[in-house]
């Protein structure tokens, strides 16, 4: 059986539409660059779909494993407590989801964090501003 990866891109959400648009666009970029991967975006608050709704969006896609990745720069309460609880993850950051009546493994990635790619993007924004 071949593996089919699902990616759950998790955004904070906001009352303002821009937050949802950014996270959704990032998910779309991933999907465009990796056509063999199923990508869904879900949000913690004030935006839809919720994480539960985004997970339901994997139905019928044939995913055999899912990686949940927070599209956040750094850890906070959502990253360390809320998301692991919603996804019912163990202390190692893994668990399983029920998709199409099957248990599908899920593992949790770290937030974006400090990375040279982020630094390059910050410098790009500085250049754009000047």
TAUR-V75850 format. One record per residue. N is the residue number from 0. RES is the residue in three letters. D_FIRST is the distance of its C-alpha to the first C-alpha in Angstrom with 1 decimal. Layout:
n:N res:RES d_first:D_FIRST
n:N res:RES d_first:D_FIRST
//
This chain:
n:0 res:UNK d_first:0.0
n:1 res:UNK d_first:3.8
n:2 res:UNK d_first:6.5
n:3 res:UNK d_first:9.4
n:4 res:UNK d_first:12.7
n:5 res:UNK d_first:15.6
n:6 res:UNK d_first:19.1
n:7 res:UNK d_first:21.9
n:8 res:UNK d_first:25.1
n:9 res:UNK d_first:27.9
n:10 res:UNK d_first:31.5
n:11 res:UNK d_first:34.7
n:12 res:UNK d_first:36.1
n:13 res:UNK d_first:39.7
n:14 res:UNK d_first:42.4
n:15 res:UNK d_first:42.7
n:16 res:UNK d_first:40.1
n:17 res:UNK d_first:39.7
n:18 res:UNK d_first:37.5
n:19 res:UNK d_first:34.9
n:20 res:UNK d_first:35.2
n:21 res:UNK d_first:34.6
n:22 res:UNK d_first:31.5
n:23 res:UNK d_first:30.1
n:24 res:UNK d_first:31.0
n:25 res:UNK d_first:29.2
n:26 res:UNK d_first:26.0
n:27 res:UNK d_first:26.6
n:28 res:UNK d_first:27.1
n:29 res:UNK d_first:23.8
n:30 res:UNK d_first:22.1
n:31 res:UNK d_first:24.2
n:32 res:UNK d_first:23.5
n:33 res:UNK d_first:19.7
n:34 res:UNK d_first:18.7
n:35 res:UNK d_first:14.9
n:36 res:UNK d_first:15.8
n:37 res:UNK d_first:17.1
n:38 res:UNK d_first:20.4
n:39 res:UNK d_first:22.7
n:40 res:UNK d_first:26.2
n:41 res:UNK d_first:27.9
n:42 res:UNK d_first:31.4
n:43 res:UNK d_first:33.3
n:44 res:UNK d_first:36.5
n:45 res:UNK d_first:38.7
n:46 res:UNK d_first:35.9
n:47 res:UNK d_first:33.2
n:48 res:UNK d_first:30.4
n:49 res:UNK d_first:30.4
n:50 res:UNK d_first:27.5
n:51 res:UNK d_first:26.7
n:52 res:UNK d_first:27.0
n:53 res:UNK d_first:24.8
n:54 res:UNK d_first:22.0
n:55 res:UNK d_first:22.5
n:56 res:UNK d_first:22.0
n:57 res:UNK d_first:18.2
n:58 res:UNK d_first:18.2
n:59 res:UNK d_first:16.6
n:60 res:UNK d_first:14.9
n:61 res:UNK d_first:11.3
n:62 res:UNK d_first:11.5
n:63 res:UNK d_first:9.4
n:64 res:UNK d_first:12.2
n:65 res:UNK d_first:15.8
n:66 res:UNK d_first:18.6
n:67 res:UNK d_first:22.1
n:68 res:UNK d_first:24.7
n:69 res:UNK d_first:28.4
n:70 res:UNK d_first:30.2
n:71 res:UNK d_first:33.3
n:72 res:UNK d_first:35.4
n:73 res:UNK d_first:36.1
n:74 res:UNK d_first:35.4
n:75 res:UNK d_first:37.5
n:76 res:UNK d_first:37.4
n:77 res:UNK d_first:34.6
n:78 res:UNK d_first:32.4
n:79 res:UNK d_first:33.4
n:80 res:UNK d_first:33.9
n:81 res:UNK d_first:33.2
n:82 res:UNK d_first:29.7
n:83 res:UNK d_first:28.4
n:84 res:UNK d_first:30.1
n:85 res:UNK d_first:28.8
n:86 res:UNK d_first:25.2
n:87 res:UNK d_first:26.0
n:88 res:UNK d_first:24.9
n:89 res:UNK d_first:25.9
n:90 res:UNK d_first:28.3
n:91 res:UNK d_first:25.6
n:92 res:UNK d_first:24.6
n:93 res:UNK d_first:21.3
n:94 res:UNK d_first:20.5
n:95 res:UNK d_first:18.3
n:96 res:UNK d_first:18.7
n:97 res:UNK d_first:18.4
n:98 res:UNK d_first:16.7
n:99 res:UNK d_first:16.6
n:100 res:UNK d_first:17.3
n:101 res:UNK d_first:14.4
n:102 res:UNK d_first:15.1
n:103 res:UNK d_first:13.6
n:104 res:UNK d_first:14.8
n:105 res:UNK d_first:17.6
n:106 res:UNK d_first:19.7
n:107 res:UNK d_first:23.0
n:108 res:UNK d_first:24.3
n:109 res:UNK d_first:28.0
n:110 res:UNK d_first:30.4
n:111 res:UNK d_first:31.4
n:112 res:UNK d_first:34.3
n:113 res:UNK d_first:36.6
n:114 res:UNK d_first:35.0
n:115 res:UNK d_first:36.6
n:116 res:UNK d_first:34.8
n:117 res:UNK d_first:36.5
n:118 res:UNK d_first:39.8
n:119 res:UNK d_first:39.5
n:120 res:UNK d_first:38.9
n:121 res:UNK d_first:41.9
n:122 res:UNK d_first:44.0
n:123 res:UNK d_first:43.0
n:124 res:UNK d_first:44.1
n:125 res:UNK d_first:47.4
n:126 res:UNK d_first:48.0
n:127 res:UNK d_first:47.4
n:128 res:UNK d_first:49.9
n:129 res:UNK d_first:52.5
//
